[in-house]
């Protein structure tokens, strides 16, 4: 093989050009085929989970206190069992020298109360009286035992509560509205006083007639009033009629209590 120095000029040039071309190709091949980059397999990928702390906020509604008033309690007096006391018109009270007898022989109870009369006298119950009680005030300033409502069995005869003389008897208007019968007796034991008997029917007396306590008929029976009466709240049901008895000193003037009835 010939030495390079003895190569023809055209060979030398060709060799140089060939060498340059070969280097460029080698460099291009290196750039086009870089070394593979090692990558971690997907199966080994580490997943990082960041836990955000949960904050729970509790909102408390304002407490509202509602005060509920207690239910209204209406106190109603229970009605007691009805007990009828048979007796032969025996005395039930005294008023000074005057002795008052039961106006019926079958009496349930006696309710004392304030009279509308300023001259009404205090009645004092006797041991022979049937069950008795003092009723609630009627907003009057008279004695609480100035009158007696004597609850009697319906249909029973009403007799004189005192011995004396009939001053007057007849009808009157009760509470400016209801017609009622009455009798007024002047007692022998206290002349000038008046024993009044109200709420009766079948009046059997007349003015000037003499009567004897527990003997003389005053009326056929007691009258059932057309409205509720105070004494009915203390006795059995259904309500029974009552006879009103009071002793009045007529010399004591009555104070005006309101306009007169038309």
C-alpha positions as CSV (number, residue, x, y, z in Angstrom):
1,X,0.0,0.0,0.0
2,X,1.3,3.4,-0.9
3,X,2.3,5.9,1.8
4,X,0.0,8.9,2.3
5,X,2.7,11.2,1.1
6,X,2.8,9.5,-2.2
7,X,-1.1,9.6,-2.7
8,X,-2.3,11.7,-5.5
9,X,-3.7,14.9,-4.5
10,X,-7.3,13.9,-5.4
11,X,-7.1,10.9,-3.1
12,X,-6.0,13.0,-0.2
13,X,-8.9,15.3,-0.6
14,X,-11.3,12.4,-0.9
15,X,-10.0,10.8,2.2
16,X,-10.4,13.9,4.2
17,X,-13.9,14.5,3.0
18,X,-14.8,10.9,3.7
19,X,-13.4,11.1,7.2
20,X,-15.4,14.2,7.9
21,X,-18.6,12.7,6.6
22,X,-18.0,9.6,8.7
23,X,-17.6,11.7,11.9
24,X,-20.7,13.7,11.2
25,X,-22.8,10.5,10.8
26,X,-21.4,9.1,13.9
27,X,-22.3,12.2,15.9
28,X,-25.7,12.3,14.4
29,X,-26.2,8.6,15.4
30,X,-25.2,9.5,18.9
31,X,-27.7,12.3,19.2
32,X,-30.5,10.3,17.6
33,X,-30.0,7.4,19.9
34,X,-29.3,8.7,23.4
35,X,-28.8,6.4,26.3
36,X,-32.1,5.2,27.8
37,X,-33.1,6.9,31.0
38,X,-33.9,4.5,33.8
39,X,-37.5,5.0,35.0
40,X,-39.0,3.4,38.0
41,X,-41.7,0.9,37.1
42,X,-45.3,2.1,37.7
43,X,-45.9,-0.6,40.1
44,X,-43.4,0.9,42.5
45,X,-45.0,4.4,42.3
46,X,-45.4,5.8,45.9
47,X,-48.8,7.5,46.5
48,X,-48.6,10.2,49.1
49,X,-52.0,11.0,50.8
50,X,-52.2,14.2,52.8
51,X,-55.0,14.1,55.5
52,X,-56.5,17.4,56.3
53,X,-57.8,17.5,59.9
54,X,-61.5,17.7,60.0
55,X,-62.9,20.5,62.1
56,X,-66.5,20.0,63.4
57,X,-68.3,23.2,64.3
58,X,-71.4,22.8,66.5
59,X,-73.8,25.7,66.6
60,X,-76.0,25.7,69.7
61,X,-79.3,27.5,69.2
62,X,-80.2,30.0,72.0
63,X,-82.3,28.4,74.7
64,X,-85.7,29.9,74.9
65,X,-87.5,29.3,78.2
66,X,-91.3,29.5,77.9
67,X,-93.1,29.9,81.2
68,X,-96.5,28.2,81.0
69,X,-98.9,29.3,83.7
70,X,-100.4,26.4,85.6
71,X,-103.9,25.5,84.7
72,X,-106.6,27.3,86.5
73,X,-108.1,25.2,89.1
74,X,-111.7,25.8,90.0
75,X,-112.5,24.6,93.4
76,X,-115.9,23.2,93.6
77,X,-117.3,22.1,97.0
78,X,-118.2,18.4,96.7
79,X,-121.8,17.7,97.5
80,X,-122.2,15.6,100.6
81,X,-124.4,12.5,100.7
82,X,-128.0,13.5,101.4
83,X,-129.0,12.6,105.0
84,X,-132.6,13.3,106.0
85,X,-133.2,13.7,109.7
86,X,-136.8,12.9,110.7
87,X,-137.9,14.8,113.8
88,X,-141.1,16.1,115.2
89,X,-140.6,19.8,114.6
90,X,-138.2,20.1,117.6
91,X,-136.4,23.4,118.3
92,X,-133.3,24.3,116.2
93,X,-132.3,27.8,117.5
94,X,-133.0,30.5,120.0
95,X,-133.0,34.3,119.5
96,X,-133.0,36.0,122.8
97,X,-136.3,34.8,124.5
98,X,-137.6,33.4,121.2
99,X,-137.3,29.7,120.4
100,X,-137.5,28.6,116.8
101,X,-138.6,25.1,115.7
102,X,-137.8,23.2,112.5
103,X,-140.6,24.1,110.0
104,X,-140.6,20.5,108.6
105,X,-140.4,17.0,110.1
106,X,-137.9,15.9,107.4
107,X,-134.9,18.3,107.3
108,X,-131.6,17.8,105.5
109,X,-129.6,20.7,106.9
110,X,-129.7,24.3,108.1
111,X,-127.5,27.0,106.5
112,X,-127.1,30.2,108.5
113,X,-126.3,33.4,106.5
114,X,-126.4,37.2,106.6
115,X,-129.8,38.8,106.4
116,X,-130.6,41.8,104.2
117,X,-132.3,43.3,107.2
118,X,-130.4,45.5,109.6
119,X,-132.8,44.5,112.4
120,X,-132.2,40.8,111.9
121,X,-131.2,39.1,115.2
122,X,-128.5,36.5,115.8
123,X,-129.7,32.9,115.9
124,X,-128.0,30.5,118.2
125,X,-128.1,26.8,117.2
126,X,-129.4,24.3,119.7
127,X,-128.2,20.7,120.3
128,X,-131.5,19.5,118.9
129,X,-130.8,21.1,115.6
130,X,-130.1,18.9,112.5
131,X,-126.8,19.4,110.7
132,X,-126.0,23.1,110.4
133,X,-123.3,25.3,109.0
134,X,-122.5,29.0,108.4
135,X,-122.4,30.0,104.8
136,X,-120.0,32.3,103.1
137,X,-120.4,36.0,103.4
138,X,-122.9,37.8,101.2
139,X,-120.9,41.0,101.4
140,X,-123.2,42.5,104.0
141,X,-122.3,43.9,107.4
142,X,-125.1,42.1,109.3
143,X,-124.6,39.1,111.6
144,X,-123.6,35.9,109.8
145,X,-126.4,34.0,111.7
146,X,-129.2,36.6,111.0
147,X,-131.2,34.2,108.9
148,X,-131.5,30.4,108.4
149,X,-132.2,28.5,105.1
150,X,-133.7,25.2,106.3
151,X,-133.5,22.5,103.5
152,X,-136.5,20.3,103.7
153,X,-137.8,17.3,101.8
154,X,-140.0,18.3,98.9
155,X,-143.7,18.0,99.4
156,X,-143.6,18.0,103.2
157,X,-145.9,20.2,105.2
158,X,-144.5,23.4,106.6
159,X,-145.6,24.3,110.1
160,X,-145.2,27.4,112.3
161,X,-141.6,27.8,113.7
162,X,-142.9,29.8,116.7
163,X,-146.0,30.3,118.8
164,X,-147.7,33.7,118.3
165,X,-150.1,35.7,116.1
166,X,-150.0,36.2,112.4
167,X,-149.3,39.9,111.6
168,X,-149.5,39.6,107.8
169,X,-149.3,36.9,105.1
170,X,-149.5,36.8,101.3
171,X,-147.3,37.2,98.3
172,X,-144.3,39.5,97.5
173,X,-141.8,40.0,94.7
174,X,-138.5,38.2,95.4
175,X,-135.4,40.0,94.0
176,X,-137.8,42.3,92.1
177,X,-138.6,39.5,89.7
178,X,-140.1,36.3,91.3
179,X,-143.4,36.0,93.1
180,X,-143.1,34.2,96.4
181,X,-145.3,33.6,99.4
182,X,-144.6,34.6,103.0
183,X,-145.9,34.8,106.6
184,X,-144.9,37.1,109.4
185,X,-145.7,36.0,113.0
186,X,-145.3,38.1,116.2
187,X,-143.9,35.7,118.9
188,X,-145.6,35.5,122.2
189,X,-142.2,35.4,123.9
190,X,-141.1,38.7,122.5
191,X,-144.0,41.0,121.4
192,X,-142.9,43.6,118.8
193,X,-140.5,41.3,117.0
194,X,-141.3,39.6,113.7
195,X,-140.6,36.0,112.8
196,X,-140.6,35.8,109.0
197,X,-141.2,32.6,107.0
198,X,-140.4,32.8,103.2
199,X,-140.3,30.5,100.1
200,X,-143.5,28.6,100.7
201,X,-146.5,27.5,98.5
202,X,-150.1,26.7,99.4
203,X,-150.3,29.4,102.1
204,X,-152.7,28.4,104.9
205,X,-152.6,31.4,107.2
206,X,-154.4,34.7,107.4
207,X,-153.8,38.0,109.4
208,X,-154.7,37.8,113.1
209,X,-154.7,34.0,113.2
210,X,-153.1,32.3,116.2
211,X,-150.4,29.7,115.6
212,X,-148.6,27.1,117.7
213,X,-145.0,26.1,117.0
214,X,-144.7,22.7,115.3
215,X,-148.5,22.3,115.2
216,X,-150.2,24.9,113.0
217,X,-149.8,24.5,109.2
218,X,-148.3,27.5,107.5
219,X,-148.2,26.1,103.9
220,X,-148.6,22.8,102.0
221,X,-144.9,22.7,101.2
222,X,-141.7,24.6,100.5
223,X,-141.2,26.3,97.2
224,X,-138.6,25.2,94.7
225,X,-136.9,28.5,93.7
226,X,-136.5,29.2,89.9
227,X,-132.8,30.0,90.3
228,X,-129.8,28.5,92.1
229,X,-129.6,29.2,95.8
230,X,-126.4,29.5,98.0
231,X,-127.4,26.7,100.3
232,X,-127.5,24.3,97.4
233,X,-123.7,24.3,97.3
234,X,-123.6,22.7,100.7
235,X,-126.2,20.0,100.4
236,X,-127.0,16.9,98.3
237,X,-128.2,16.8,94.7
238,X,-130.6,17.3,93.1
239,X,-131.3,20.4,95.1
240,X,-134.1,20.5,97.6
241,X,-136.3,23.5,98.5
242,X,-135.6,25.4,101.7
243,X,-137.7,27.5,104.1
244,X,-136.2,30.9,105.0
245,X,-136.7,31.9,108.7
246,X,-135.4,35.1,110.4
247,X,-136.3,37.1,113.5
248,X,-136.3,40.9,113.0
249,X,-136.6,43.9,115.3
250,X,-138.6,46.3,113.1
251,X,-137.6,49.3,115.2
252,X,-134.1,49.1,113.6
253,X,-134.3,51.0,110.3
254,X,-132.9,49.4,107.2
255,X,-130.3,51.4,105.3
256,X,-130.9,51.9,101.6
257,X,-129.4,49.1,99.6
258,X,-130.4,50.2,96.1
259,X,-133.3,51.4,94.0
260,X,-136.7,50.0,94.8
261,X,-138.3,47.5,92.5
262,X,-140.5,48.9,89.8
